[in-house]
Amino acid sequence: MSDDLWIFSEQNLHEQLKTALFTHGFYTVKFYTADGLLSKIKTDTLSEFYLYPSGGTLRDSSFNLVFYDSQFDTYRGFQPPHVTR
């Protein structure tokens, strides 16, 4: 895991979810972006994203799908942190 939780990785997403706000069915997280896309390196731009655990999808501020992984999908066994807190 990177020391910088805003560099996109699955591990950093898991870490952010531990304290992320959960409202209206999604978590709000932040990651660095480059040209509007998730970045795996530090950039000057930090953007909000929304993880919907009921489908394992991460969406940008316009709610466009930018990432899917079954490890974040409740239908595939993901246990959302807000349920276990």
PDB file of N, CA, C and O in Angstrom:
ATOM      1  N   MET A   1       0.842  -1.189   0.000  1.00  0.00           N
ATOM      2  CA  MET A   1       0.000   0.000   0.000  1.00  0.00           C
ATOM      3  C   MET A   1       0.875   1.236   0.000  1.00  0.00           C
ATOM      4  O   MET A   1       1.900   1.285   0.680  1.00  0.00           O
ATOM      5  N   SER A   2       0.479   2.201  -0.743  1.00  0.00           N
ATOM      6  CA  SER A   2       1.184   3.480  -0.799  1.00  0.00           C
ATOM      7  C   SER A   2       0.916   4.259   0.483  1.00  0.00           C
ATOM      8  O   SER A   2      -0.122   4.082   1.121  1.00  0.00           O
ATOM      9  N   ASP A   3       1.859   5.124   0.854  1.00  0.00           N
ATOM     10  CA  ASP A   3       1.656   6.008   1.996  1.00  0.00           C
ATOM     11  C   ASP A   3       0.630   7.084   1.663  1.00  0.00           C
ATOM     12  O   ASP A   3       0.057   7.693   2.565  1.00  0.00           O
ATOM     13  N   ASP A   4       0.399   7.317   0.401  1.00  0.00           N
ATOM     14  CA  ASP A   4      -0.529   8.342  -0.060  1.00  0.00           C
ATOM     15  C   ASP A   4      -1.827   7.667  -0.494  1.00  0.00           C
ATOM     16  O   ASP A   4      -1.891   7.060  -1.563  1.00  0.00           O
ATOM     17  N   LEU A   5      -2.863   7.777   0.343  1.00  0.00           N
ATOM     18  CA  LEU A   5      -4.124   7.082   0.074  1.00  0.00           C
ATOM     19  C   LEU A   5      -4.866   7.609  -1.137  1.00  0.00           C
ATOM     20  O   LEU A   5      -5.860   7.016  -1.555  1.00  0.00           O
ATOM     21  N   TRP A   6      -4.403   8.712  -1.709  1.00  0.00           N
ATOM     22  CA  TRP A   6      -5.088   9.282  -2.865  1.00  0.00           C
ATOM     23  C   TRP A   6      -4.517   8.784  -4.188  1.00  0.00           C
ATOM     24  O   TRP A   6      -5.035   9.133  -5.248  1.00  0.00           O
ATOM     25  N   ILE A   7      -3.472   7.984  -4.147  1.00  0.00           N
ATOM     26  CA  ILE A   7      -2.966   7.323  -5.356  1.00  0.00           C
ATOM     27  C   ILE A   7      -3.843   6.100  -5.571  1.00  0.00           C
ATOM     28  O   ILE A   7      -4.005   5.286  -4.662  1.00  0.00           O
ATOM     29  N   PHE A   8      -4.408   5.965  -6.761  1.00  0.00           N
ATOM     30  CA  PHE A   8      -5.371   4.891  -6.976  1.00  0.00           C
ATOM     31  C   PHE A   8      -4.737   3.511  -6.932  1.00  0.00           C
ATOM     32  O   PHE A   8      -3.767   3.225  -7.635  1.00  0.00           O
ATOM     33  N   SER A   9      -5.308   2.668  -6.091  1.00  0.00           N
ATOM     34  CA  SER A   9      -5.035   1.230  -6.063  1.00  0.00           C
ATOM     35  C   SER A   9      -6.203   0.579  -5.330  1.00  0.00           C
ATOM     36  O   SER A   9      -6.932   1.249  -4.599  1.00  0.00           O
ATOM     37  N   GLU A  10      -6.378  -0.702  -5.522  1.00  0.00           N
ATOM     38  CA  GLU A  10      -7.447  -1.404  -4.826  1.00  0.00           C
ATOM     39  C   GLU A  10      -7.217  -1.343  -3.322  1.00  0.00           C
ATOM     40  O   GLU A  10      -8.170  -1.188  -2.558  1.00  0.00           O
ATOM     41  N   GLN A  11      -5.961  -1.464  -2.886  1.00  0.00           N
ATOM     42  CA  GLN A  11      -5.635  -1.402  -1.456  1.00  0.00           C
ATOM     43  C   GLN A  11      -5.992  -0.040  -0.866  1.00  0.00           C
ATOM     44  O   GLN A  11      -6.548   0.037   0.230  1.00  0.00           O
ATOM     45  N   ASN A  12      -5.674   1.032  -1.590  1.00  0.00           N
ATOM     46  CA  ASN A  12      -5.996   2.368  -1.090  1.00  0.00           C
ATOM     47  C   ASN A  12      -7.499   2.606  -1.068  1.00  0.00           C
ATOM     48  O   ASN A  12      -7.999   3.325  -0.203  1.00  0.00           O
ATOM     49  N   LEU A  13      -8.216   2.015  -2.001  1.00  0.00           N
ATOM     50  CA  LEU A  13      -9.672   2.112  -1.983  1.00  0.00           C
ATOM     51  C   LEU A  13     -10.218   1.414  -0.739  1.00  0.00           C
ATOM     52  O   LEU A  13     -11.089   1.956  -0.058  1.00  0.00           O
ATOM     53  N   HIS A  14      -9.717   0.225  -0.441  1.00  0.00           N
ATOM     54  CA  HIS A  14     -10.132  -0.473   0.785  1.00  0.00           C
ATOM     55  C   HIS A  14      -9.844   0.383   2.020  1.00  0.00           C
ATOM     56  O   HIS A  14     -10.679   0.469   2.920  1.00  0.00           O
ATOM     57  N   GLU A  15      -8.684   1.007   2.069  1.00  0.00           N
ATOM     58  CA  GLU A  15      -8.317   1.837   3.223  1.00  0.00           C
ATOM     59  C   GLU A  15      -9.238   3.039   3.365  1.00  0.00           C
ATOM     60  O   GLU A  15      -9.690   3.349   4.467  1.00  0.00           O
ATOM     61  N   GLN A  16      -9.517   3.714   2.266  1.00  0.00           N
ATOM     62  CA  GLN A  16     -10.399   4.875   2.325  1.00  0.00           C
ATOM     63  C   GLN A  16     -11.811   4.486   2.765  1.00  0.00           C
ATOM     64  O   GLN A  16     -12.476   5.256   3.458  1.00  0.00           O
ATOM     65  N   LEU A  17     -12.267   3.311   2.372  1.00  0.00           N
ATOM     66  CA  LEU A  17     -13.618   2.882   2.714  1.00  0.00           C
ATOM     67  C   LEU A  17     -13.814   2.726   4.222  1.00  0.00           C
ATOM     68  O   LEU A  17     -14.939   2.812   4.714  1.00  0.00           O
ATOM     69  N   LYS A  18     -12.732   2.498   4.950  1.00  0.00           N
ATOM     70  CA  LYS A  18     -12.832   2.327   6.400  1.00  0.00           C
ATOM     71  C   LYS A  18     -13.386   3.580   7.089  1.00  0.00           C
ATOM     72  O   LYS A  18     -14.027   3.483   8.135  1.00  0.00           O
ATOM     73  N   THR A  19     -13.139   4.748   6.504  1.00  0.00           N
ATOM     74  CA  THR A  19     -13.587   6.002   7.124  1.00  0.00           C
ATOM     75  C   THR A  19     -14.436   6.861   6.188  1.00  0.00           C
ATOM     76  O   THR A  19     -14.864   7.951   6.568  1.00  0.00           O
ATOM     77  N   ALA A  20     -14.681   6.381   4.974  1.00  0.00           N
ATOM     78  CA  ALA A  20     -15.426   7.173   3.983  1.00  0.00           C
ATOM     79  C   ALA A  20     -16.884   7.346   4.384  1.00  0.00           C
ATOM     80  O   ALA A  20     -17.485   6.476   5.015  1.00  0.00           O
ATOM     81  N   LEU A  21     -17.433   8.486   4.001  1.00  0.00           N
ATOM     82  CA  LEU A  21     -18.846   8.767   4.209  1.00  0.00           C
ATOM     83  C   LEU A  21     -19.674   7.834   3.332  1.00  0.00           C
ATOM     84  O   LEU A  21     -19.424   7.713   2.133  1.00  0.00           O
ATOM     85  N   PHE A  22     -20.666   7.173   3.942  1.00  0.00           N
ATOM     86  CA  PHE A  22     -21.587   6.330   3.192  1.00  0.00           C
ATOM     87  C   PHE A  22     -22.959   6.981   3.253  1.00  0.00           C
ATOM     88  O   PHE A  22     -23.552   7.095   4.326  1.00  0.00           O
ATOM     89  N   THR A  23     -23.456   7.402   2.115  1.00  0.00           N
ATOM     90  CA  THR A  23     -24.768   8.042   2.055  1.00  0.00           C
ATOM     91  C   THR A  23     -25.397   7.769   0.695  1.00  0.00           C
ATOM     92  O   THR A  23     -24.692   7.682  -0.310  1.00  0.00           O
ATOM     93  N   HIS A  24     -26.708   7.633   0.658  1.00  0.00           N
ATOM     94  CA  HIS A  24     -27.466   7.405  -0.587  1.00  0.00           C
ATOM     95  C   HIS A  24     -26.992   6.167  -1.339  1.00  0.00           C
ATOM     96  O   HIS A  24     -27.129   6.091  -2.560  1.00  0.00           O
ATOM     97  N   GLY A  25     -26.434   5.196  -0.613  1.00  0.00           N
ATOM     98  CA  GLY A  25     -26.034   3.940  -1.235  1.00  0.00           C
ATOM     99  C   GLY A  25     -24.635   3.905  -1.800  1.00  0.00           C
ATOM    100  O   GLY A  25     -24.268   2.937  -2.466  1.00  0.00           O
ATOM    101  N   PHE A  26     -23.837   4.937  -1.556  1.00  0.00           N
ATOM    102  CA  PHE A  26     -22.464   4.920  -2.055  1.00  0.00           C
ATOM    103  C   PHE A  26     -21.509   5.565  -1.068  1.00  0.00           C
ATOM    104  O   PHE A  26     -21.902   6.350  -0.206  1.00  0.00           O
ATOM    105  N   TYR A  27     -20.228   5.203  -1.224  1.00  0.00           N
ATOM    106  CA  TYR A  27     -19.142   5.805  -0.459  1.00  0.00           C
ATOM    107  C   TYR A  27     -18.521   6.922  -1.286  1.00  0.00           C
ATOM    108  O   TYR A  27     -18.400   6.796  -2.505  1.00  0.00           O
ATOM    109  N   THR A  28     -18.130   8.008  -0.638  1.00  0.00           N
ATOM    110  CA  THR A  28     -17.409   9.085  -1.314  1.00  0.00           C
ATOM    111  C   THR A  28     -15.928   8.947  -0.969  1.00  0.00           C
ATOM    112  O   THR A  28     -15.550   8.951   0.203  1.00  0.00           O
ATOM    113  N   VAL A  29     -15.099   8.824  -1.998  1.00  0.00           N
ATOM    114  CA  VAL A  29     -13.647   8.695  -1.837  1.00  0.00           C
ATOM    115  C   VAL A  29     -12.971   9.702  -2.763  1.00  0.00           C
ATOM    116  O   VAL A  29     -13.623  10.306  -3.614  1.00  0.00           O
ATOM    117  N   LYS A  30     -11.673   9.878  -2.594  1.00  0.00           N
ATOM    118  CA  LYS A  30     -10.918  10.808  -3.439  1.00  0.00           C
ATOM    119  C   LYS A  30      -9.663  10.130  -3.956  1.00  0.00           C
ATOM    120  O   LYS A  30      -9.022   9.341  -3.262  1.00  0.00           O
ATOM    121  N   PHE A  31      -9.333  10.464  -5.205  1.00  0.00           N
ATOM    122  CA  PHE A  31      -8.103   9.975  -5.817  1.00  0.00           C
ATOM    123  C   PHE A  31      -7.524  11.048  -6.729  1.00  0.00           C
ATOM    124  O   PHE A  31      -8.232  11.923  -7.229  1.00  0.00           O
ATOM    125  N   TYR A  32      -6.216  10.949  -6.928  1.00  0.00           N
ATOM    126  CA  TYR A  32      -5.570  11.819  -7.916  1.00  0.00           C
ATOM    127  C   TYR A  32      -6.075  11.439  -9.301  1.00  0.00           C
ATOM    128  O   TYR A  32      -6.349  10.272  -9.582  1.00  0.00           O
ATOM    129  N   THR A  33      -6.191  12.443 -10.156  1.00  0.00           N
ATOM    130  CA  THR A  33      -6.578  12.193 -11.536  1.00  0.00           C
ATOM    131  C   THR A  33      -5.633  12.917 -12.486  1.00  0.00           C
ATOM    132  O   THR A  33      -5.008  13.917 -12.133  1.00  0.00           O
ATOM    133  N   ALA A  34      -5.550  12.394 -13.677  1.00  0.00           N
ATOM    134  CA  ALA A  34      -4.806  13.019 -14.774  1.00  0.00           C
ATOM    135  C   ALA A  34      -5.733  13.000 -15.980  1.00  0.00           C
ATOM    136  O   ALA A  34      -6.168  11.935 -16.417  1.00  0.00           O
ATOM    137  N   ASP A  35      -6.030  14.161 -16.510  1.00  0.00           N
ATOM    138  CA  ASP A  35      -6.965  14.270 -17.640  1.00  0.00           C
ATOM    139  C   ASP A  35      -8.299  13.609 -17.318  1.00  0.00           C
ATOM    140  O   ASP A  35      -8.924  13.009 -18.192  1.00  0.00           O
ATOM    141  N   GLY A  36      -8.736  13.720 -16.058  1.00  0.00           N
ATOM    142  CA  GLY A  36     -10.015  13.180 -15.642  1.00  0.00           C
ATOM    143  C   GLY A  36     -10.021  11.697 -15.325  1.00  0.00           C
ATOM    144  O   GLY A  36     -11.049  11.155 -14.918  1.00  0.00           O
ATOM    145  N   LEU A  37      -8.884  11.030 -15.505  1.00  0.00           N
ATOM    146  CA  LEU A  37      -8.800   9.587 -15.271  1.00  0.00           C
ATOM    147  C   LEU A  37      -8.068   9.289 -13.974  1.00  0.00           C
ATOM    148  O   LEU A  37      -7.201  10.058 -13.559  1.00  0.00           O
ATOM    149  N   LEU A  38      -8.409   8.178 -13.329  1.00  0.00           N
ATOM    150  CA  LEU A  38      -7.717   7.749 -12.121  1.00  0.00           C
ATOM    151  C   LEU A  38      -6.224   7.663 -12.375  1.00  0.00           C
ATOM    152  O   LEU A  38      -5.790   7.217 -13.437  1.00  0.00           O
ATOM    153  N   SER A  39      -5.441   8.092 -11.397  1.00  0.00           N
ATOM    154  CA  SER A  39      -3.989   8.095 -11.566  1.00  0.00           C
ATOM    155  C   SER A  39      -3.317   7.195 -10.539  1.00  0.00           C
ATOM    156  O   SER A  39      -3.701   7.171  -9.370  1.00  0.00           O
ATOM    157  N   LYS A  40      -2.313   6.459 -10.988  1.00  0.00           N
ATOM    158  CA  LYS A  40      -1.525   5.618 -10.092  1.00  0.00           C
ATOM    159  C   LYS A  40      -0.269   6.343  -9.623  1.00  0.00           C
ATOM    160  O   LYS A  40       0.609   5.742  -9.004  1.00  0.00           O
ATOM    161  N   ILE A  41      -0.188   7.646  -9.922  1.00  0.00           N
ATOM    162  CA  ILE A  41       0.894   8.502  -9.418  1.00  0.00           C
ATOM    163  C   ILE A  41       0.282   9.790  -8.889  1.00  0.00           C
ATOM    164  O   ILE A  41      -0.850  10.133  -9.231  1.00  0.00           O
ATOM    165  N   LYS A  42       1.026  10.496  -8.063  1.00  0.00           N
ATOM    166  CA  LYS A  42       0.541  11.762  -7.517  1.00  0.00           C
ATOM    167  C   LYS A  42       0.462  12.806  -8.627  1.00  0.00           C
ATOM    168  O   LYS A  42       1.380  12.949  -9.435  1.00  0.00           O
ATOM    169  N   THR A  43      -0.656  13.532  -8.651  1.00  0.00           N
ATOM    170  CA  THR A  43      -0.837  14.623  -9.614  1.00  0.00           C
ATOM    171  C   THR A  43      -1.282  15.866  -8.846  1.00  0.00           C
ATOM    172  O   THR A  43      -1.423  15.825  -7.624  1.00  0.00           O
ATOM    173  N   ASP A  44      -1.498  16.948  -9.548  1.00  0.00           N
ATOM    174  CA  ASP A  44      -1.969  18.183  -8.926  1.00  0.00           C
ATOM    175  C   ASP A  44      -3.478  18.220  -8.754  1.00  0.00           C
ATOM    176  O   ASP A  44      -4.010  19.157  -8.158  1.00  0.00           O
ATOM    177  N   THR A  45      -4.177  17.211  -9.270  1.00  0.00           N
ATOM    178  CA  THR A  45      -5.638  17.218  -9.246  1.00  0.00           C
ATOM    179  C   THR A  45      -6.166  16.077  -8.384  1.00  0.00           C
ATOM    180  O   THR A  45      -5.824  14.913  -8.591  1.00  0.00           O
ATOM    181  N   LEU A  46      -7.007  16.434  -7.410  1.00  0.00           N
ATOM    182  CA  LEU A  46      -7.666  15.460  -6.550  1.00  0.00           C
ATOM    183  C   LEU A  46      -9.160  15.517  -6.862  1.00  0.00           C
ATOM    184  O   LEU A  46      -9.764  16.589  -6.827  1.00  0.00           O
ATOM    185  N   SER A  47      -9.750  14.368  -7.165  1.00  0.00           N
ATOM    186  CA  SER A  47     -11.155  14.321  -7.579  1.00  0.00           C
ATOM    187  C   SER A  47     -11.949  13.362  -6.706  1.00  0.00           C
ATOM    188  O   SER A  47     -11.413  12.387  -6.179  1.00  0.00           O
ATOM    189  N   GLU A  48     -13.246  13.659  -6.563  1.00  0.00           N
ATOM    190  CA  GLU A  48     -14.144  12.775  -5.819  1.00  0.00           C
ATOM    191  C   GLU A  48     -14.677  11.679  -6.733  1.00  0.00           C
ATOM    192  O   GLU A  48     -14.945  11.886  -7.917  1.00  0.00           O
ATOM    193  N   PHE A  49     -14.816  10.497  -6.124  1.00  0.00           N
ATOM    194  CA  PHE A  49     -15.394   9.341  -6.801  1.00  0.00           C
ATOM    195  C   PHE A  49     -16.387   8.703  -5.853  1.00  0.00           C
ATOM    196  O   PHE A  49     -16.358   8.939  -4.646  1.00  0.00           O
ATOM    197  N   TYR A  50     -17.269   7.888  -6.419  1.00  0.00           N
ATOM    198  CA  TYR A  50     -18.323   7.272  -5.635  1.00  0.00           C
ATOM    199  C   TYR A  50     -18.316   5.767  -5.874  1.00  0.00           C
ATOM    200  O   TYR A  50     -18.464   5.307  -7.006  1.00  0.00           O
ATOM    201  N   LEU A  51     -18.141   5.004  -4.794  1.00  0.00           N
ATOM    202  CA  LEU A  51     -18.164   3.551  -4.893  1.00  0.00           C
ATOM    203  C   LEU A  51     -19.533   3.045  -4.488  1.00  0.00           C
ATOM    204  O   LEU A  51     -20.007   3.300  -3.381  1.00  0.00           O
ATOM    205  N   TYR A  52     -20.159   2.325  -5.405  1.00  0.00           N
ATOM    206  CA  TYR A  52     -21.448   1.691  -5.155  1.00  0.00           C
ATOM    207  C   TYR A  52     -21.197   0.218  -4.852  1.00  0.00           C
ATOM    208  O   TYR A  52     -20.973  -0.568  -5.773  1.00  0.00           O
ATOM    209  N   PRO A  53     -21.231  -0.172  -3.570  1.00  0.00           N
ATOM    210  CA  PRO A  53     -20.942  -1.567  -3.247  1.00  0.00           C
ATOM    211  C   PRO A  53     -22.015  -2.541  -3.730  1.00  0.00           C
ATOM    212  O   PRO A  53     -21.750  -3.740  -3.817  1.00  0.00           O
ATOM    213  N   SER A  54     -23.204  -2.065  -4.043  1.00  0.00           N
ATOM    214  CA  SER A  54     -24.245  -2.965  -4.541  1.00  0.00           C
ATOM    215  C   SER A  54     -23.964  -3.400  -5.973  1.00  0.00           C
ATOM    216  O   SER A  54     -24.748  -4.147  -6.559  1.00  0.00           O
ATOM    217  N   GLY A  55     -22.872  -2.947  -6.531  1.00  0.00           N
ATOM    218  CA  GLY A  55     -22.500  -3.369  -7.879  1.00  0.00           C
ATOM    219  C   GLY A  55     -21.004  -3.391  -8.093  1.00  0.00           C
ATOM    220  O   GLY A  55     -20.532  -3.802  -9.154  1.00  0.00           O
ATOM    221  N   GLY A  56     -20.241  -2.948  -7.084  1.00  0.00           N
ATOM    222  CA  GLY A  56     -18.786  -2.957  -7.185  1.00  0.00           C
ATOM    223  C   GLY A  56     -18.245  -1.931  -8.161  1.00  0.00           C
ATOM    224  O   GLY A  56     -17.152  -2.100  -8.700  1.00  0.00           O
ATOM    225  N   THR A  57     -19.008  -0.857  -8.395  1.00  0.00           N
ATOM    226  CA  THR A  57     -18.589   0.125  -9.390  1.00  0.00           C
ATOM    227  C   THR A  57     -18.122   1.423  -8.738  1.00  0.00           C
ATOM    228  O   THR A  57     -18.707   1.900  -7.765  1.00  0.00           O
ATOM    229  N   LEU A  58     -17.063   1.975  -9.298  1.00  0.00           N
ATOM    230  CA  LEU A  58     -16.553   3.275  -8.901  1.00  0.00           C
ATOM    231  C   LEU A  58     -16.907   4.244 -10.021  1.00  0.00           C
ATOM    232  O   LEU A  58     -16.618   3.998 -11.192  1.00  0.00           O
ATOM    233  N   ARG A  59     -17.543   5.356  -9.636  1.00  0.00           N
ATOM    234  CA  ARG A  59     -18.011   6.326 -10.622  1.00  0.00           C
ATOM    235  C   ARG A  59     -17.404   7.687 -10.340  1.00  0.00           C
ATOM    236  O   ARG A  59     -17.101   8.021  -9.194  1.00  0.00           O
ATOM    237  N   ASP A  60     -17.227   8.475 -11.403  1.00  0.00           N
ATOM    238  CA  ASP A  60     -16.669   9.818 -11.257  1.00  0.00           C
ATOM    239  C   ASP A  60     -17.765  10.803 -10.868  1.00  0.00           C
ATOM    240  O   ASP A  60     -18.904  10.402 -10.629  1.00  0.00           O
ATOM    241  N   SER A  61     -17.429  12.090 -10.802  1.00  0.00           N
ATOM    242  CA  SER A  61     -18.384  13.105 -10.335  1.00  0.00           C
ATOM    243  C   SER A  61     -19.579  13.268 -11.276  1.00  0.00           C
ATOM    244  O   SER A  61     -20.604  13.824 -10.883  1.00  0.00           O
ATOM    245  N   SER A  62     -19.453  12.791 -12.504  1.00  0.00           N
ATOM    246  CA  SER A  62     -20.584  12.791 -13.437  1.00  0.00           C
ATOM    247  C   SER A  62     -21.299  11.445 -13.440  1.00  0.00           C
ATOM    248  O   SER A  62     -22.186  11.197 -14.257  1.00  0.00           O
ATOM    249  N   PHE A  63     -20.897  10.583 -12.512  1.00  0.00           N
ATOM    250  CA  PHE A  63     -21.449   9.244 -12.341  1.00  0.00           C
ATOM    251  C   PHE A  63     -21.160   8.306 -13.510  1.00  0.00           C
ATOM    252  O   PHE A  63     -21.875   7.327 -13.723  1.00  0.00           O
ATOM    253  N   ASN A  64     -20.104   8.615 -14.267  1.00  0.00           N
ATOM    254  CA  ASN A  64     -19.630   7.703 -15.307  1.00  0.00           C
ATOM    255  C   ASN A  64     -18.884   6.555 -14.638  1.00  0.00           C
ATOM    256  O   ASN A  64     -18.141   6.773 -13.681  1.00  0.00           O
ATOM    257  N   LEU A  65     -19.071   5.362 -15.123  1.00  0.00           N
ATOM    258  CA  LEU A  65     -18.366   4.194 -14.610  1.00  0.00           C
ATOM    259  C   LEU A  65     -16.888   4.295 -14.976  1.00  0.00           C
ATOM    260  O   LEU A  65     -16.546   4.426 -16.152  1.00  0.00           O
ATOM    261  N   VAL A  66     -16.003   4.234 -13.965  1.00  0.00           N
ATOM    262  CA  VAL A  66     -14.568   4.326 -14.244  1.00  0.00           C
ATOM    263  C   VAL A  66     -13.805   3.083 -13.793  1.00  0.00           C
ATOM    264  O   VAL A  66     -12.657   2.884 -14.190  1.00  0.00           O
ATOM    265  N   PHE A  67     -14.443   2.236 -12.953  1.00  0.00           N
ATOM    266  CA  PHE A  67     -13.743   1.070 -12.437  1.00  0.00           C
ATOM    267  C   PHE A  67     -14.767   0.085 -11.907  1.00  0.00           C
ATOM    268  O   PHE A  67     -15.757   0.475 -11.289  1.00  0.00           O
ATOM    269  N   TYR A  68     -14.521  -1.202 -12.154  1.00  0.00           N
ATOM    270  CA  TYR A  68     -15.321  -2.268 -11.559  1.00  0.00           C
ATOM    271  C   TYR A  68     -14.374  -3.350 -11.080  1.00  0.00           C
ATOM    272  O   TYR A  68     -13.421  -3.712 -11.771  1.00  0.00           O
ATOM    273  N   ASP A  69     -14.648  -3.865  -9.882  1.00  0.00           N
ATOM    274  CA  ASP A  69     -13.916  -5.026  -9.391  1.00  0.00           C
ATOM    275  C   ASP A  69     -14.867  -5.808  -8.496  1.00  0.00           C
ATOM    276  O   ASP A  69     -15.502  -5.240  -7.607  1.00  0.00           O
ATOM    277  N   SER A  70     -14.961  -7.100  -8.730  1.00  0.00           N
ATOM    278  CA  SER A  70     -15.898  -7.928  -7.972  1.00  0.00           C
ATOM    279  C   SER A  70     -15.572  -7.943  -6.485  1.00  0.00           C
ATOM    280  O   SER A  70     -16.444  -8.255  -5.674  1.00  0.00           O
ATOM    281  N   GLN A  71     -14.326  -7.611  -6.103  1.00  0.00           N
ATOM    282  CA  GLN A  71     -13.997  -7.607  -4.675  1.00  0.00           C
ATOM    283  C   GLN A  71     -14.722  -6.492  -3.919  1.00  0.00           C
ATOM    284  O   GLN A  71     -14.744  -6.503  -2.688  1.00  0.00           O
ATOM    285  N   PHE A  72     -15.318  -5.528  -4.632  1.00  0.00           N
ATOM    286  CA  PHE A  72     -16.080  -4.443  -4.020  1.00  0.00           C
ATOM    287  C   PHE A  72     -17.587  -4.593  -4.249  1.00  0.00           C
ATOM    288  O   PHE A  72     -18.350  -3.662  -3.991  1.00  0.00           O
ATOM    289  N   ASP A  73     -18.007  -5.744  -4.726  1.00  0.00           N
ATOM    290  CA  ASP A  73     -19.394  -5.997  -5.098  1.00  0.00           C
ATOM    291  C   ASP A  73     -20.080  -6.845  -4.027  1.00  0.00           C
ATOM    292  O   ASP A  73     -19.677  -7.984  -3.792  1.00  0.00           O
ATOM    293  N   THR A  74     -21.104  -6.305  -3.381  1.00  0.00           N
ATOM    294  CA  THR A  74     -21.795  -7.050  -2.324  1.00  0.00           C
ATOM    295  C   THR A  74     -22.434  -8.335  -2.851  1.00  0.00           C
ATOM    296  O   THR A  74     -22.614  -9.293  -2.099  1.00  0.00           O
ATOM    297  N   TYR A  75     -22.773  -8.357  -4.129  1.00  0.00           N
ATOM    298  CA  TYR A  75     -23.352  -9.566  -4.713  1.00  0.00           C
ATOM    299  C   TYR A  75     -22.309 -10.650  -4.930  1.00  0.00           C
ATOM    300  O   TYR A  75     -22.642 -11.794  -5.238  1.00  0.00           O
ATOM    301  N   ARG A  76     -21.042 -10.280  -4.766  1.00  0.00           N
ATOM    302  CA  ARG A  76     -19.928 -11.236  -4.891  1.00  0.00           C
ATOM    303  C   ARG A  76     -19.264 -11.481  -3.535  1.00  0.00           C
ATOM    304  O   ARG A  76     -18.195 -12.089  -3.474  1.00  0.00           O
ATOM    305  N   GLY A  77     -19.888 -11.011  -2.444  1.00  0.00           N
ATOM    306  CA  GLY A  77     -19.385 -11.308  -1.111  1.00  0.00           C
ATOM    307  C   GLY A  77     -18.717 -10.164  -0.372  1.00  0.00           C
ATOM    308  O   GLY A  77     -18.286 -10.344   0.767  1.00  0.00           O
ATOM    309  N   PHE A  78     -18.617  -8.991  -0.986  1.00  0.00           N
ATOM    310  CA  PHE A  78     -18.005  -7.839  -0.311  1.00  0.00           C
ATOM    311  C   PHE A  78     -18.832  -7.445   0.909  1.00  0.00           C
ATOM    312  O   PHE A  78     -20.055  -7.325   0.828  1.00  0.00           O
ATOM    313  N   GLN A  79     -18.160  -7.248   2.030  1.00  0.00           N
ATOM    314  CA  GLN A  79     -18.800  -6.785   3.261  1.00  0.00           C
ATOM    315  C   GLN A  79     -18.467  -5.312   3.451  1.00  0.00           C
ATOM    316  O   GLN A  79     -17.351  -4.997   3.864  1.00  0.00           O
ATOM    317  N   PRO A  80     -19.393  -4.393   3.165  1.00  0.00           N
ATOM    318  CA  PRO A  80     -19.120  -2.960   3.292  1.00  0.00           C
ATOM    319  C   PRO A  80     -18.754  -2.590   4.725  1.00  0.00           C
ATOM    320  O   PRO A  80     -19.391  -3.059   5.668  1.00  0.00           O
ATOM    321  N   PRO A  81     -17.729  -1.747   4.894  1.00  0.00           N
ATOM    322  CA  PRO A  81     -17.300  -1.358   6.244  1.00  0.00           C
ATOM    323  C   PRO A  81     -18.388  -0.721   7.083  1.00  0.00           C
ATOM    324  O   PRO A  81     -18.403  -0.911   8.299  1.00  0.00           O
ATOM    325  N   HIS A  82     -19.319   0.044   6.469  1.00  0.00           N
ATOM    326  CA  HIS A  82     -20.351   0.710   7.261  1.00  0.00           C
ATOM    327  C   HIS A  82     -21.286  -0.294   7.923  1.00  0.00           C
ATOM    328  O   HIS A  82     -21.940   0.023   8.916  1.00  0.00           O
ATOM    329  N   VAL A  83     -21.349  -1.497   7.376  1.00  0.00           N
ATOM    330  CA  VAL A  83     -22.207  -2.539   7.951  1.00  0.00           C
ATOM    331  C   VAL A  83     -21.524  -3.172   9.163  1.00  0.00           C
ATOM    332  O   VAL A  83     -22.194  -3.599  10.103  1.00  0.00           O
ATOM    333  N   THR A  84     -20.197  -3.232   9.140  1.00  0.00           N
ATOM    334  CA  THR A  84     -19.449  -3.892  10.198  1.00  0.00           C
ATOM    335  C   THR A  84     -18.908  -2.911  11.237  1.00  0.00           C
ATOM    336  O   THR A  84     -18.320  -3.344  12.228  1.00  0.00           O
ATOM    337  N   ARG A  85     -19.088  -1.606  11.042  1.00  0.00           N
ATOM    338  CA  ARG A  85     -18.572  -0.627  12.008  1.00  0.00           C
ATOM    339  C   ARG A  85     -19.355  -0.694  13.294  1.00  0.00           C
ATOM    340  O   ARG A  85     -19.070   0.054  14.230  1.00  0.00           O
TER     341      ARG A  85
END
